[in-house]
Amino acid sequence: MTSLDRPTTADSFDVAIVGAGPTGTALANLLGRHGLAVAIIDRNDGILQIPRAVHIDGETMRAFQQMQLHRQMLQVFRPGHSMHWVDASGETLLVRTGLEGLGPQGWHNDYYFHQPALEQVLRDGLARYPSVQLIERTEVTGHSEDAEGVTLSLHDLRDGRRPLRCRYLVGCDGARSIVRTWLGDEHEDLGEHQAWLVVDAVLDHPLPLPEHTVQHCDPARPATSIYVHPLRRRWEIMLLPGDDLQTITEPANVWRLLERWIKPGQGELERAATYVFHSLVARHWQRGRLMIAGDAAHQTPPFLGQGLCAGVRDSVNLGWKLAQALRAPAAAAALLSTYGPERTPHAREFIALAVEVGRIIQVTDQAEAVHRDERLKAQGLKFAFPTPTLGAGVHRGSHPVCGKVFMQPQLPDGRWLDDVAEQRFCALLAERPDAPAAASISTAHLLAVADAGDATRAWLAEQGALAIILRPDGYVFDVCHDTQSLHATLAALHGWLAGPSATG
């Protein structure tokens, strides 16, 4: 029984989420839209007022659209610009330009922001759902699992200890996740462990600095300069042998490292902290009724700006599966078991590329840097932004797009697909004589769209396809070339959603 059937009680929930950062609150917003009873538990009192992530991509913005928080996010975001790579003298090695206008996800490909402002939008979004309860100043100290759910031991930092009961538990509790330790704290290590100093500054007035990100490929001290907005800047500065990690964050030392960009009196240091940029992927993302997401499941160097994006992708992948598992318990075990296998290779591809890009930036040998600079000037930086395929899971078919995120079409009436789909599967149909009527295949969990606009119609025509079936997260379930394959695909989809008892 889910919260759709019963009133929410103070200590019994459909899903408990440990960690109220962006990944956890994104998941809570998605589950709230499904009407589920959700407890989101965090040891802190309120939002941490420190900047951490500063970048998201168009797919992540599409996720906020699915949460119906895109308008609020636009109030605190700015679209991104290009990234310039420069050598030690400041000479441009290459420019990676951003996409002008809206990208395939229906949004700009890059946005920049102040993380506390993003988190405030996500937290304010929770207030829309009476079935979602935020429990702060509370630590999770233990758990027990049985056939019906999970019992958590909570230590309320004000009122002492108490239990909490849930059907499923998701650990969004960061790199030192307690939930991950319960799954088996093992990682795949992609080999990047480099210490950097991260500095955020609030300017007194705009300075004549570039309004784009700059990768300073200076072997004496590699660095990244990020334009967040006119009065907010970030610098990431590689730490070298001989740097004292205990004193490098002292203001005098920080100002010395920033002197080529900004001087005391032009702004205030908001934060200076040292981080070791890791490249890790957890080997176990789910076991029984326990799952992990965000930094609990993976850690990436920041060179592609994908850390927060990956956590939100986890939430979107897991959100519709948890909602469906609670609606159809017969399908729950098989459906939820696809979460880790789908997301692991997808996250790994982004992390591996970030490691590769970081190794180019982090060259400190002078002779090697000369060769690198010559190569970059001559050849550019040869990589396309990844569009990874999910691992084995809830998708089928041999078409290359199966298991990949699909574009978000704008419909002929001006609406965007996700606003109409409302977290359902979608069948986008070609206008062909043998296409079945949309009404004949629409169900409570599948929306059939007979005309998804010119771009989709052109894509289907190029593929000789009758329909493309999209999941609630925008990833491709299957591409169907005729009525027979469409009916077979819909039967397979029904099996995933309803479970073996409905198809046997």
ABEGO torsion letter per residue (X at the ends): XBAAABBBBAABBABBBBEABAAAAAAAAAAAAAGBBBBBBBABBEBBBBBBBABBBAAAAAAAAAAGAAAAAAAABBBBBBBBBBBAAGBBABBBBBBBEBBAAGBBABBBBBAAAAAAAAAAAAAABAABBBBBGBBBABBBBBAAEBBBBBBBAAAEBBBBBBABBBBAAEAABAAAAAAEBBBBBAGBBBBBBBBBBBBABBBBBBABBBBBBBAABBBBBBBABAABBBBBBBBBBGBBAAAAABAAAAAAAAAAABBBGAEBBABBBBBBBBBBBBABABBEABBBBEAAABBBBAAAGAAAAAAAAAAAAAAAAAAAAAABAAAAAAAAAAAAAAAAAAAAAAAAAAAAAAAAAABABAAAAAAAAAAAAAAEBBBBBBBBBBBBEBBBEABAABGBBBBBBBBAAGBBAAAAAGGBBBBBBBBBAABBBAAAABBAABBBBABAEAAAAAAAAAAGBABBBBBAAGBBABBBABAAAAAAAAAAAAAAAAEAAAAX
